[in-house]
């Protein structure tokens, strides 16, 4: 390849000249000037016939013309001239594959991977070779290693995109087969323990077999260690939600009254000052497409709003809301406009959890926490850890309304809550008014 920098004799300036001429040949070929490209390659081959980059380029030319035997000989000479370059071994493997010399192909790939274990082309080639020899399971393992070399969100070059998609499909098939094999073993054990549900076990197996991605708390302010990271908590763990759900129609009535009589009380939920580096909020910052009608805001009761919503206020006062000076409680009606997306984000601390009570939920409203996506159901509350990445969609034609408030994480003891409350307040005192903006 053009990045082979080892020289086969000659001065360093000659090596630079060789590489420049190869690059010029490649550029001419890419521009459709085939004759010029061939001339340049012929000239550099006369100048440095034993240079590994020249041999490699000639080998690629032969391989593209279907002359695999000639390509193989050129690549082999290139690897002898520069045995420390994985691309040369990978190209040799390609020519050997075309000649159906599979044991030699595997040896060349192993040489490449010994030099660079994350060499994408060699990993993809090795996976394909193992598939060709009937070892689909270990091919999938190699393909996983290949896919792990791709940066998150990266778009692979067009030349390898079909191979990448094939690798992903092979891995998906293997994960499904593995999940079926595991479940075959677990079925009887589940039955012997009453049939379940075994939510944590299911979550574990889904992570193991690739059907669920792993998300961890990523708080923007305070992380409390050694407590479980739970995306959606079990509803049964919060029996006090019964009263809230039972009163959901009353709460909804108060929300609808607000939307009719006090729309001026709505404010953009995202309202960061200029200069705060939060790119994901660029579209929604200071926008009423996601509005809040605060009942408590950063521990401050909104007296006029609470007076308009007495039943909601009464129920919230009975909940285990966070109570930290200048930080909590926070409780509000969240209004998400039609066709609006709240981008992936995380909250400030896992010492608190977030409660949603859906009130106005048209079809097409979804909410994701970590690897699980749910649809809101009016009157059915849930509790989640908002320091795990989450996002929301309203794909309907009308606004969506949810009551949102924060509570203490039940995994904290009373003493831990007192200590965390004091520590958070100390930070607030230390930084003054700037703390709210930073969070």
C-alpha positions in Angstrom: 0.0 0.0 0.0 1.1 3.6 -0.4 1.9 4.0 3.3 4.6 1.3 3.1 7.6 3.4 4.0 10.4 0.9 4.2 13.1 1.4 1.6 14.8 -1.5 -0.2 18.2 0.1 -0.6 19.0 3.6 -1.9 19.0 6.9 -0.1 16.1 8.3 2.0 15.4 10.9 -0.7 15.0 8.0 -3.2 12.4 6.5 -0.9 10.5 9.7 -0.7 10.6 10.0 -4.5 9.2 6.5 -4.9 6.3 7.1 -2.6 5.5 10.4 -4.3 5.4 8.7 -7.7 3.2 5.9 -6.4 0.8 8.5 -5.0 0.8 10.4 -8.3 -0.1 7.1 -10.1 -2.9 6.5 -7.7 -4.3 10.0 -8.1 -4.2 9.7 -11.9 -6.0 6.3 -11.7 -8.6 7.8 -9.4 -9.1 10.7 -11.9 -9.7 8.2 -14.8 -6.3 8.8 -16.4 -5.4 5.2 -16.8 -2.6 5.6 -19.3 -0.8 8.2 -17.2 -1.2 6.1 -14.1 0.4 3.1 -15.9 3.2 5.2 -17.1 4.0 6.5 -13.7 3.9 3.1 -12.2 6.2 1.7 -14.9 8.7 4.5 -14.3 8.8 4.0 -10.6 9.2 0.2 -11.1 12.3 0.9 -13.2 13.6 3.3 -10.6 13.1 1.0 -7.6 12.1 -2.5 -8.7 12.7 -4.1 -5.3 11.0 -1.4 -3.2 8.2 -3.0 -1.1 5.7 -0.2 -2.0 6.4 -0.7 -5.7 6.0 -4.5 -5.5 2.8 -4.0 -3.5 1.4 -1.6 -6.0 2.2 -3.9 -8.9 0.7 -6.7 -7.0 -2.6 -4.8 -6.6 -2.6 -4.0 -10.3 -2.2 -7.7 -11.1 -4.9 -8.7 -8.6 -7.3 -6.2 -10.1 -6.6 -7.7 -13.5 -7.4 -11.2 -12.3 -3.8 -12.4 -12.4 -3.7 -13.8 -8.8 -0.6 -15.9 -9.3 1.5 -13.0 -10.5 0.0 -10.8 -7.7 0.9 -13.5 -5.1 4.5 -13.6 -6.2 4.8 -9.8 -6.1 3.2 -9.6 -2.6 5.5 -12.3 -1.3 8.5 -10.4 -2.5 7.1 -7.3 -0.8 6.7 -9.1 2.5 10.3 -10.4 2.2 11.5 -6.8 1.7 9.3 -5.4 4.5 8.0 -8.3 6.8 6.9 -5.8 9.5 4.0 -4.2 7.5 0.5 -5.8 8.1 -0.9 -4.4 4.9 1.5 -6.4 2.8 0.6 -9.6 4.5 -3.1 -8.8 4.1 -2.7 -8.2 0.4 -0.7 -11.4 0.1 -3.6 -13.2 1.8 -6.1 -11.7 -0.7 -4.1 -13.1 -3.6 -3.8 -16.5 -1.9 -7.6 -16.5 -1.4 -8.1 -16.0 -5.1 -5.9 -19.0 -5.7 -7.8 -21.1 -3.2 -4.7 -21.7 -1.2 -6.5 -21.4 2.1 -3.9 -22.7 4.6 -1.3 -20.2 3.2 -4.0 -17.5 3.3 -4.6 -18.1 7.0 -0.8 -18.1 7.7 -0.5 -14.7 6.0 -3.4 -13.3 7.9 -2.0 -14.5 11.2 1.3 -12.8 10.3 -0.6 -9.6 9.7 -2.6 -9.8 13.0 0.6 -10.7 14.9 1.9 -7.3 13.8 -1.4 -5.4 14.3 -4.2 -7.3 16.2 -6.7 -4.6 15.3 -5.9 -4.7 11.6 -9.4 -4.3 10.1 -8.8 -5.8 6.7 -7.1 -8.9 8.1 -9.8 -9.5 10.7 -12.5 -9.2 8.0 -10.5 -11.6 5.7 -10.0 -14.1 8.6 -13.7 -14.0 9.4 -14.6 -14.7 5.8 -12.1 -17.5 5.6 -13.5 -19.2 8.7 -17.0 -18.9 7.2 -15.8 -20.4 4.0 -14.4 -23.4 5.9 -17.7 -23.9 7.7 -16.8 -22.5 11.1 -19.5 -19.8 11.4 -19.3 -19.5 15.2 -15.6 -18.6 15.3 -16.0 -16.5 12.2 -18.5 -14.4 14.2 -16.0 -14.1 17.0 -13.5 -12.7 14.6 -16.1 -10.4 13.0 -16.9 -9.0 16.5 -13.2 -8.1 16.9 -13.3 -6.4 13.5 -16.4 -4.4 14.3 -14.9 -3.4 17.6 -12.1 -1.5 15.7 -14.6 0.9 14.2 -15.1 4.2 16.1 -18.7 4.7 17.3 -20.8 6.3 14.6 -18.1 6.1 12.0 -19.1 5.5 8.4 -16.9 2.9 6.8 -15.4 3.6 3.3 -17.6 2.5 0.4 -15.0 -0.1 -0.5 -15.5 -2.1 2.7 -19.1 -1.1 3.6 -20.6 -4.3 2.1 -18.1 -6.5 4.0 -18.8 -4.6 7.2 -22.6 -5.2 6.8 -21.9 -8.9 6.1 -19.9 -9.0 9.3 -22.7 -7.4 11.3 -25.2 -9.8 9.9 -23.0 -12.8 10.7 -22.6 -11.5 14.3 -26.3 -11.0 14.6 -27.1 -14.5 13.5 -24.5 -15.9 15.9 -25.9 -13.9 18.8 -29.5 -15.1 18.1 -28.2 -18.7 17.9 -26.3 -18.3 21.2 -29.4 -16.8 22.9 -31.4 -19.8 21.8 -28.8 -22.2 23.1 -28.7 -20.4 26.4 -32.4 -20.3 26.8 -32.6 -24.0 26.0 -30.5 -24.6 29.1 -32.3 -22.1 31.2 -35.9 -23.1 30.5 -36.0 -26.0 33.0 -34.3 -24.0 35.6 -36.7 -21.1 35.2 -39.6 -23.6 35.6 -38.0 -25.1 38.8 -38.0 -21.6 40.3 -41.6 -20.7 39.6 -41.2 -19.4 36.0 -40.1 -15.9 36.9 -40.0 -13.1 36.0 -36.2 -12.9 36.3 -35.7 -9.4 35.0 -32.1 -9.0 36.0 -31.1 -12.4 34.6 -32.9 -11.6 31.3 -31.0 -8.2 31.2 -27.7 -10.1 31.8 -28.3 -12.6 29.0 -29.4 -9.9 26.6 -26.1 -8.0 27.3 -24.2 -11.2 26.8 -25.8 -12.1 23.5 -25.7 -8.6 22.1 -29.4 -7.8 21.9 -29.0 -5.1 24.5 -26.3 -2.4 24.8 -24.7 -1.6 28.1 -25.2 1.9 29.5 -23.7 3.2 32.7 -24.5 6.3 34.8 -22.8 9.4 33.4 -23.8 12.2 35.8 -22.8 15.7 34.9 -22.2 16.6 38.5 -22.0 14.0 41.3 -21.6 10.2 41.0 -22.4 8.0 44.0 -20.5 4.7 43.8 -21.4 1.2 44.6 -25.2 1.5 44.1 -27.0 -0.4 41.3 -27.3 1.2 37.9 -31.0 0.6 37.0 -32.5 2.0 33.8 -36.2 1.6 34.7 -37.0 0.5 38.3 -39.6 -2.0 39.2 -42.9 -0.3 39.7 -43.6 -2.4 42.8 -40.7 -0.8 44.6 -42.6 2.4 44.9 -46.0 1.6 46.5 -46.6 5.3 47.2 -47.1 5.8 43.4 -50.5 4.2 43.8 -52.0 7.4 45.2 -50.4 9.4 42.5 -51.7 7.2 39.7 -55.2 7.1 41.3 -55.3 10.9 41.2 -53.9 11.2 37.6 -57.2 12.5 36.2 -57.3 15.2 38.8 -53.7 16.1 38.0 -54.5 16.1 34.3 -57.4 18.4 34.9 -55.1 20.9 36.7 -52.6 20.6 33.8 -55.3 21.4 31.2 -56.4 24.3 33.3 -52.9 25.7 33.3 -52.6 25.3 29.5 -55.8 27.3 29.1 -55.5 30.0 31.8 -51.7 30.4 32.5 -49.7 29.7 29.3 -47.5 32.6 30.3 -46.3 30.4 33.2 -44.7 28.0 30.7 -41.0 28.5 30.1 -38.3 26.7 28.0 -37.1 23.8 30.0 -33.6 24.2 28.4 -32.4 27.7 29.1 -28.7 27.7 29.3 -26.8 31.1 28.9 -24.6 31.7 26.0 -21.2 30.1 26.2 -22.2 26.9 27.9 -20.7 24.1 25.8 -23.7 21.8 25.4 -24.0 21.1 21.7 -26.9 18.6 22.1 -29.1 21.5 23.3 -28.4 23.9 20.5 -31.8 23.3 18.8 -33.9 23.3 22.0 -32.1 25.9 24.1 -34.5 28.7 25.1 -37.2 27.0 22.9 -40.8 26.5 23.9 -40.9 23.3 21.9 -40.0 21.7 25.3 -41.7 23.8 28.0 -42.0 23.4 31.7 -44.6 24.7 34.2 -42.6 24.5 37.4 -44.2 23.8 40.8 -40.8 23.6 42.5 -37.7 24.8 40.7 -34.3 24.0 42.2 -35.9 23.8 45.6 -37.9 27.0 45.2 -41.7 26.6 45.5 -43.5 28.5 42.7 -46.3 29.8 44.9 -48.7 31.0 42.2 -48.3 27.8 40.2 -48.8 25.6 43.3 -52.0 27.6 44.1 -53.3 26.7 40.6 -52.6 23.0 41.1 -53.5 22.2 44.8 -54.2 18.5 44.3 -50.9 18.0 42.4 -49.1 19.9 45.1 -50.7 17.9 47.9 -49.6 14.6 46.3 -46.1 15.8 45.6 -45.6 16.8 49.2 -46.3 13.2 50.2 -43.6 11.8 47.9 -40.0 11.3 48.9 -38.8 14.3 47.0 -35.2 15.4 47.0 -34.7 18.2 49.5 -31.4 20.0 48.9 -31.0 23.8 49.2 -30.9 25.4 45.8 -31.1 21.9 44.1 -34.3 20.1 45.0 -37.1 19.4 44.9 -37.8 20.1 41.3 -41.3 19.2 40.0 -43.0 20.4 36.8 -45.4 19.7 34.0 -43.3 18.9 31.0 -44.9 19.9 27.6 -43.2 18.4 24.5 -44.5 19.9 21.3 -45.6 17.8 18.3 -42.7 16.4 16.2 -40.1 17.3 18.7 -37.1 15.1 19.8 -35.3 15.5 23.1 -31.7 14.4 22.3 -29.7 11.8 24.3 -28.5 13.3 27.5 -27.8 12.5 31.2 -28.8 14.1 34.5 -26.7 15.6 37.3 -26.5 12.9 40.0 -27.5 9.3 40.6 -28.3 10.1 44.2 -31.7 11.0 42.9 -34.2 9.3 40.6 -36.7 10.8 38.2 -40.5 10.0 38.2 -42.7 10.4 35.2 -46.5 10.4 35.5 -47.9 10.6 31.9 -51.0 12.8 31.6 -51.6 13.7 28.0 -50.0 11.1 25.7 -51.0 10.9 22.1 -49.9 7.9 20.0 -46.3 8.1 18.8 -44.6 9.2 22.0 -41.6 7.2 23.1 -39.0 7.4 25.8 -35.6 5.6 25.9 -33.4 5.0 29.0 -30.2 3.2 28.2 -31.1 0.2 26.1 -34.9 0.1 26.8 -37.5 2.1 24.9 -41.1 2.4 26.2 -44.2 4.3 25.3 -45.9 6.4 27.9 -49.3 5.3 29.0 -51.6 7.9 30.6 -51.9 7.4 34.4 -49.1 4.8 34.6 -45.9 6.1 36.3 -42.4 4.9 36.1 -39.1 5.7 37.9 -35.7 5.8 36.2 -32.1 6.8 36.8 -31.7 9.9 34.6 -27.9 9.7 34.8 -28.2 6.9 32.3 -28.4 8.2 28.8 -32.0 8.9 27.8 -34.0 10.6 25.1 -37.7 11.3 24.1 -39.8 11.6 21.0 -43.2 13.1 20.3 -43.9 12.0 16.7 -47.6 12.9 17.0 -49.4 16.0 15.7 -50.3 17.4 19.2 -48.3 18.2 22.4 -47.5 15.6 25.1 -47.8 16.4 28.8 -46.1 14.6 31.7 -45.6 15.4 35.4 -41.9 15.0 36.3 -40.3 15.2 39.7 -37.2 13.9 41.4 -36.9 11.6 44.5 -34.1 10.3 46.6 -32.5 7.1 45.3 -33.8 4.4 47.6 -30.4 2.7 47.7 -29.1 5.5 49.9 -29.4 5.2 53.6 -30.8 8.0 55.7 -27.3 8.9 56.8 -26.0 8.9 53.3 -28.8 11.2 52.2 -27.9 13.6 55.0 -24.2 13.6 54.0 -24.9 14.0 50.3 -27.3 16.8 51.0 -24.7 18.6 53.0 -21.9 18.0 50.4 -24.1 19.2 47.6 -25.1 22.3 49.5 -21.4 22.9 50.4 -20.6 22.9 46.6 -23.4 25.3 46.0 -22.1 27.7 48.7 -18.5 27.3 47.4 -19.4 28.3 43.8 -22.3 30.6 44.5 -24.9 31.4 41.8 -22.7 29.9 39.1 -23.5 26.4 40.3 -27.0 26.3 38.8 -25.7 27.4 35.4 -23.0 24.8 35.5 -25.5 22.0 36.1 
